[in-house]
Each structure stands twice: as C-alpha cells, then as structure tokens.
Amino acid sequence: MNLLTRDDLTDLMHEQDEICISMYMPTCRAGTETQQGKTRLRNLLRDTQAELINRGLSSSEIKHFLKPVQELVSDKEFWQHQRDGLAIFLSSHMFYHFSLPMSFNEFMLVGQRFHLKPLLPWLSGDGLFYLLALSQNQVRFFRCTRASVQELEVSDIPHSLSEALQYDDPERQLQYHSNTLEGTNTRAAVIFHGQGANPRDSKDNILRFFRLIDRGLHSILREEKAPLVLAGVEFLFSIYQEANTYPFLTGHGIPGNPEELSAEDLQTLAWPVVEHYFYKAEQEALTYYGPYTGTDRTSHDVSEAVPAAYNGQVEILFLSDGAEQWGRFDEQTNQVLMHRDQEPGDQDLYDFTAIQTIMNGGSVYIMNSEKIPDGREMAALFRY
C-alpha cells in the first residue's frame, strides 16, 4: 500500500508538465463494496480519455499514457488493500497512487500541475506525531501524519525483556545495542516473562526495560516536539509513563493488544488522540492574523493572493474547505484571469495559491468558511 509522505507531496507540488492528471475517488476497506472502486476508476478513466482527445492526443498515445492507471483496474491485490479514499497522479515523468483514510468525491482534472488541495487538510498545520506500540511479542515505532504512517528503524533498544535483564545493572547500559529494525516487516520480540511470573508481577523488570526503550528513542525524539502516542494493554501505560522522559507523551493512548493491528489501523486509531494538538496551531494562526485584519498585510482577493503566493509573499493562508476558483495565472506578467465556471486550460487558483504558499515556507489551513476572518472563502496574510 502506498502511503502519502511529505516528500511525496513536495515532488507532486514541483511537477510541471504538459499533461498532469489528478484523480480522486472514494474506496471501501473490505467486503464486496471494494469492487465499486473498479467501476469508479473506469469512469474517471473514461472522462480522462475524453479530455485527452480534446487536447489532440491520438488513441494510441492515450492508451500508452494511461496504461499505469488502467493496470490498476484489473489488479485484484490492489483493490483488497484500500482505505477510505484513493488519489492518483500521472504525468509523463511520474505515477503515484495513495490509499488514504479519508473519502473523496469522484474528481478528475487534467492540467499542467497536479491538483493537490484535497490533500492539504491532512498535511497542513504540522500534523506529525509518533506512535509506540508495545505488546508481549512486539515493539514497533512509527512516524505518522493524519494521512500516512511509516515504521522507523530503531537502534539501541532491546528486543526483549530477557535481553534487557542480561545486564547486572540495566540502568548503566546507555549504549545497549540491538539489531536494527529493518523495514516494516521486521518486528522486535518483547516477552514479558520475569521468571515465569505474570507480567503484572514483573513491574520492576518491565520498568527497567521501558527505561532502555525511552533512552533508545531519545536519539530520534530529542529535537522533536511532536506528540507521542502509546499503544498497548492498559497496565503498561502507567509503567511507561514512569519510565518516559519525552515531554510530549500524550495523556491518553490506544488501549488493547496492538499485535493484531496493522500500521494503518494503529495510525487511524491514534489520530483522534492527537487531533486537538493540531487544532491548537490553527487557533494560534488565527490569533496571529487578527491584529492585521483590514490592513495592507491581509487580503481576500484571489487576484492579489495568487501572485503574492507565487513570489513567496504569503505567510499564512486560510482556505474554505471545498471552495474552488477557476482561472489562469501568467507567471511572466503576474496577471490573474478568473472564470465563473471551469474552462479548458483552467486550474483551481485556490489550489495554486495553497501549493505556492507551502513551497515558499508559508502555512496553509483548510477550514469552514465561518472560521475564516470576515467569513470569506480565503484570507491571506502577507509577510510584507
């Protein structure tokens, strides 16, 4: 399963080509309804073919260009591993597809850049967090966003309680070395057995073991301020909290044995735990914007925001969820042409403004229009 990362988004943002195809559609995780995805993708392909014909491509050129997407239609394994939404991006240089934990309306656009605005609510506002899954047989560590999860290689963490207790004084083993977790299919065994006793009777040993884990994670987390979520049976929570030195461990975790949960399932369960941390960043951005309301540092005018974003002038951008403004931007003259309805060759100017803001180091927040200053579809704060 392909999962969206910030590096992927950066690649997509920078891509420019004569033909950049963006497709979005809802999918189902299980059951016979997964077959509906094939029908939806066929419909999007049909619409794409019609658009490419209008652009003057021959049937053979279209068939060759769309082959990577067409092959997904008949890929049985692909449809058995879906989440709630599918995003596909195709140009002459790249082909990406992402299974994501959010449903999309069916949408297709052919332009000279990819249409990425539907992805921005997940990756704006610094949605990064970490997840530590502990059980009797596994320890896993993940870097997550709302839209992605990646298992990390971890060194200096013991594979099991028995390994940790090989030392007379585990507290002194700051340089404990273990085999690195390589890739997402390798799992470190954690066996709580303390002389055959029930794990609940081995708190001291587990505590020493968890302290070694905490120290091992320090090399990854020492410069971070992202939330850390713990997944495991509940009696382990308080023990790990005692061992923990990372100041951003969340007060609540994911209770239960995580062994049977995939990385994607764990990430989905963890998001509600950390969601409010990122809404806080949104509120701070609104507060920062407030004193500049009505000054020349702010604007609700798309024709001002588009060239400002392109030239690196937009510091913060608020966009209404689902809003669209079709038109074109001439990068040579900084002129913006807007249309009421989409016309051939148009792009969503809101999408363009958001992408350019992010590429130039600004922040983008997607929200309901009533939360945007003055209740507008868009509000931009300029750096100068």
C-alpha positions in Angstrom: 0.0 0.0 0.0 1.3 3.4 -1.0 1.1 6.0 1.8 1.5 9.7 1.4 4.5 11.4 2.8 5.7 15.0 2.9 8.4 14.1 0.4 5.8 12.7 -2.0 3.8 15.9 -1.6 6.9 18.0 -2.3 7.5 16.0 -5.5 4.0 16.5 -6.6 4.0 20.2 -5.9 7.1 20.8 -8.0 5.9 18.8 -11.0 5.0 20.8 -14.1 4.2 19.1 -17.4 2.0 19.5 -20.5 -0.3 16.8 -19.0 -0.7 16.3 -15.3 -3.7 14.1 -14.4 -5.2 14.2 -10.9 -7.9 11.7 -9.9 -9.7 11.3 -6.6 -12.4 8.8 -5.6 -13.9 7.1 -2.5 -13.0 3.5 -1.8 -14.0 0.8 0.7 -11.8 -1.1 3.1 -13.5 -4.5 2.9 -16.4 -6.6 1.6 -18.0 -6.8 -1.8 -18.2 -3.0 -1.9 -14.5 -2.9 -2.7 -15.5 -3.8 -6.3 -17.2 -0.5 -6.7 -13.8 1.1 -6.8 -13.1 -0.5 -10.2 -16.2 1.0 -11.6 -15.4 4.4 -10.3 -11.9 4.3 -11.7 -13.2 3.2 -15.1 -15.5 6.2 -15.1 -12.6 8.5 -14.3 -10.5 6.9 -17.0 -13.3 7.4 -19.5 -13.6 11.1 -18.6 -9.8 11.5 -18.8 -9.7 9.9 -22.2 -12.3 12.3 -23.5 -10.3 15.3 -22.1 -7.1 14.0 -23.8 -8.9 13.6 -27.1 -10.0 17.2 -26.8 -6.3 18.1 -26.4 -5.5 16.4 -29.6 -3.9 13.1 -28.5 -4.3 10.1 -30.7 -5.9 6.8 -29.4 -2.5 5.1 -29.3 -0.9 8.0 -27.4 -3.8 8.0 -24.8 -3.6 4.2 -24.4 0.1 4.4 -23.7 -0.1 7.4 -21.4 -2.9 5.9 -19.3 -1.5 2.4 -19.1 -0.3 2.6 -15.5 -3.8 3.7 -14.2 -5.5 1.1 -16.5 -3.5 -1.7 -15.0 -4.8 -0.8 -11.5 -8.3 -1.6 -12.6 -7.5 -5.3 -13.1 -5.1 -5.6 -10.1 -7.0 -7.8 -7.6 -4.4 -7.4 -4.9 -4.6 -3.6 -5.2 -8.3 -3.5 -4.5 -8.0 -5.8 -1.5 -5.8 -3.2 0.3 -7.8 0.0 0.2 -8.7 2.5 2.9 -11.4 5.3 2.5 -10.1 7.2 -0.4 -7.8 6.9 -3.4 -5.7 9.6 -5.0 -3.9 9.1 -8.3 -1.4 11.4 -10.1 0.1 10.8 -13.5 2.4 12.8 -15.8 5.0 11.8 -18.3 7.6 11.8 -15.5 5.8 10.2 -12.6 2.9 8.0 -11.4 1.8 8.0 -7.8 -1.2 6.5 -6.2 -2.1 6.7 -2.5 -4.6 4.9 -0.3 -5.8 7.4 2.4 -8.0 7.3 5.5 -10.4 9.9 4.1 -13.1 9.7 1.5 -13.1 11.9 -1.6 -15.8 12.8 -4.1 -15.1 11.5 -7.6 -12.9 14.1 -9.3 -10.6 14.3 -12.3 -8.5 17.2 -13.6 -6.0 17.5 -16.5 -3.7 20.4 -16.2 -0.1 21.5 -16.2 0.2 20.9 -12.5 -1.3 18.4 -10.1 -4.5 19.3 -8.2 -3.5 18.8 -4.5 -5.9 20.9 -2.4 -7.9 17.8 -1.2 -4.7 16.6 0.5 -3.8 19.8 2.2 -6.1 19.4 5.3 -4.1 16.4 6.3 -0.6 17.8 5.8 -1.1 21.4 6.8 -0.8 22.6 10.3 2.1 20.3 11.1 0.2 17.0 11.6 3.3 15.0 12.5 3.1 12.6 15.5 4.9 9.4 16.7 3.4 6.1 17.8 5.0 3.5 20.1 3.2 0.1 20.1 4.2 -2.3 22.9 2.9 -5.9 23.4 4.2 -9.1 24.9 5.6 -10.1 21.5 6.3 -6.9 19.6 7.6 -3.4 19.9 7.0 -1.1 16.9 7.8 2.6 16.5 6.1 4.8 13.8 6.2 8.3 12.4 2.7 9.4 11.4 0.6 12.1 10.0 -3.2 12.1 9.6 -2.6 10.7 6.1 0.4 8.5 6.5 2.3 6.1 8.7 5.9 4.9 8.4 7.7 2.4 10.6 11.1 3.6 11.7 14.3 1.8 12.1 15.4 2.0 15.8 18.8 1.1 17.3 19.8 0.9 20.9 16.5 -0.8 22.0 16.5 -4.3 23.4 14.5 -6.9 21.6 13.0 -8.4 24.7 12.8 -8.2 28.5 15.1 -11.1 28.9 17.8 -9.4 26.7 17.5 -6.3 28.8 18.0 -8.2 32.0 21.2 -9.9 30.8 23.0 -7.0 32.4 23.5 -6.7 36.2 22.5 -3.1 36.1 20.5 -2.1 33.1 20.5 1.5 34.3 24.1 1.7 33.2 23.6 0.3 29.8 23.2 3.6 27.9 24.9 2.1 24.9 22.8 -1.1 24.7 23.0 -2.3 21.1 20.5 -4.5 19.4 19.7 -5.5 15.8 18.1 -2.6 14.0 14.5 -2.9 12.9 14.9 -3.1 9.1 11.7 -2.1 7.2 8.2 -2.5 8.2 8.1 -6.3 8.1 10.6 -6.9 10.9 9.3 -6.9 14.4 11.3 -6.9 17.7 10.1 -9.6 20.1 9.2 -8.3 23.6 8.5 -11.2 26.0 7.4 -10.2 29.5 8.1 -13.4 31.4 10.1 -12.4 34.6 10.9 -15.9 35.9 7.6 -17.3 34.6 5.6 -14.8 36.6 2.6 -12.9 35.2 3.7 -9.7 33.5 1.8 -7.7 36.2 4.1 -9.2 38.8 7.2 -8.0 37.0 6.8 -4.3 37.2 10.3 -3.5 38.3 11.8 -5.5 35.4 9.4 -4.0 32.9 10.2 -0.5 34.2 13.9 -1.1 33.7 13.1 -2.4 30.2 11.0 0.6 29.3 13.7 2.9 30.5 16.1 1.4 27.9 13.4 1.9 25.3 13.0 5.5 26.3 16.7 6.1 26.1 16.8 4.4 22.7 14.1 6.7 21.4 15.9 9.8 22.7 18.2 9.8 19.7 15.1 10.2 17.4 13.0 12.4 19.6 15.5 14.7 21.3 14.8 17.6 18.9 11.1 16.9 18.4 8.0 18.5 19.8 5.5 16.2 18.1 3.1 14.2 20.3 4.0 10.6 21.1 1.1 8.1 21.4 1.4 4.8 23.3 -0.5 1.7 22.2 -0.6 -1.3 24.5 -2.6 -3.1 27.2 -3.6 -0.6 29.8 -1.4 -1.8 32.8 1.7 -0.9 30.7 0.7 2.7 30.3 1.4 3.8 33.8 4.7 1.9 33.8 5.9 3.5 30.6 4.8 6.9 31.9 7.1 6.4 34.8 10.0 5.5 32.6 9.3 8.2 30.0 11.4 11.3 29.7 9.9 12.7 26.4 7.8 15.7 27.4 5.2 15.3 24.7 3.9 11.8 25.5 0.1 12.1 25.3 -2.0 11.6 28.4 -4.2 9.0 26.6 -3.1 6.1 24.5 -4.6 3.3 22.4 -5.7 0.5 24.9 -5.5 -3.2 24.0 -3.1 -5.6 22.4 -1.7 -3.9 19.3 -0.3 -7.2 17.8 -3.3 -7.8 15.5 -3.4 -4.2 14.3 -1.7 -3.1 11.1 0.3 0.1 11.0 -2.5 1.7 9.2 -5.1 0.7 11.8 -2.9 2.0 14.6 -2.4 5.3 12.8 -6.1 5.7 12.3 -6.9 5.0 16.0 -4.1 7.4 17.1 -5.3 10.4 15.1 -8.3 11.2 17.4 -5.8 11.2 20.4 -3.6 13.9 18.8 -6.1 15.8 16.7 -6.6 18.6 19.2 -2.8 19.4 19.3 -3.0 20.5 15.6 -6.2 22.4 16.0 -4.3 24.5 18.6 -1.8 25.5 15.9 -4.8 26.6 13.7 -6.1 28.8 16.6 -2.7 30.3 17.1 -2.6 31.3 13.4 -6.0 32.9 13.6 -4.9 34.9 16.7 -1.7 36.0 14.9 -3.7 37.1 11.9 -6.2 39.2 14.0 -4.3 42.4 14.5 -3.6 42.7 10.8 -7.2 42.5 9.7 -8.1 45.3 7.3 -4.5 46.4 6.7 -2.4 46.0 3.6 -0.8 42.9 5.1 -4.1 40.9 4.5 -6.3 40.2 1.5 -9.4 38.2 0.5 -8.7 39.0 -3.2 -7.6 35.9 -5.2 -6.0 38.2 -7.9 -3.7 39.6 -5.2 -3.1 36.3 -3.3 -2.1 34.2 -6.4 1.0 36.3 -7.5 1.9 37.0 -3.8 2.0 33.3 -3.1 4.0 32.6 -6.3 6.5 35.2 -5.3 6.9 34.0 -1.7 5.0 36.8 0.0 2.2 34.8 1.7 3.0 33.8 5.3 -0.4 32.3 6.3 -3.3 31.3 4.1 -6.8 30.3 5.3 -9.0 28.5 2.7 -12.6 27.3 2.9 -12.9 23.5 2.7 -14.2 22.6 -0.8 -14.0 26.1 -2.3 -12.9 26.5 -5.9 -11.9 29.4 -8.1 -11.1 28.5 -11.7 -8.8 30.6 -13.9 -5.3 31.0 -15.1 -2.1 32.7 -13.9 0.5 34.1 -16.2 3.8 33.7 -14.3 5.6 36.1 -16.7 3.3 39.0 -16.2 1.8 38.1 -12.7 -1.7 38.6 -14.3 -4.6 36.5 -13.0 -7.7 35.6 -15.2 -10.7 34.3 -13.3 -13.8 32.4 -14.6 -17.1 31.7 -13.0 -17.0 28.1 -14.3 -14.1 25.9 -15.3 -12.9 26.4 -18.9 -10.4 24.4 -20.9 -6.8 25.0 -19.6 -8.0 26.4 -16.3 -6.6 25.5 -12.9 -8.1 25.9 -9.4 -6.5 29.2 -8.3 -7.1 28.3 -4.6 -5.1 25.1 -5.1 -2.3 27.0 -6.9 -2.2 29.6 -4.1 -2.0 27.0 -1.4 0.7 25.0 -3.1 2.8 28.0 -3.8 2.4 29.2 -0.1 3.7 25.9 1.2 6.6 25.7 -1.3 7.7 29.1 -0.2 7.6 28.3 3.5 4.2 29.6 4.5 1.4 27.8 6.4 -2.0 26.8 5.0 -5.1 26.0 7.0 -8.2 24.4 5.5 -11.4 25.2 7.5 -15.1 26.0 7.3 -15.7 29.5 5.8 -17.3 30.8 9.0 -14.0 30.3 10.8 -12.0 32.3 8.2 -11.6 36.0 9.1 -14.6 38.0 7.8 -16.3 34.8 6.9 -14.8 34.7 3.4 -13.6 31.7 1.3 -10.0 32.8 1.5 -7.8 35.0 3.7 -4.1 35.7 3.1 -1.6 37.3 5.5 1.4 38.7 3.7 5.0 38.8 5.0 5.4 42.4 4.0 
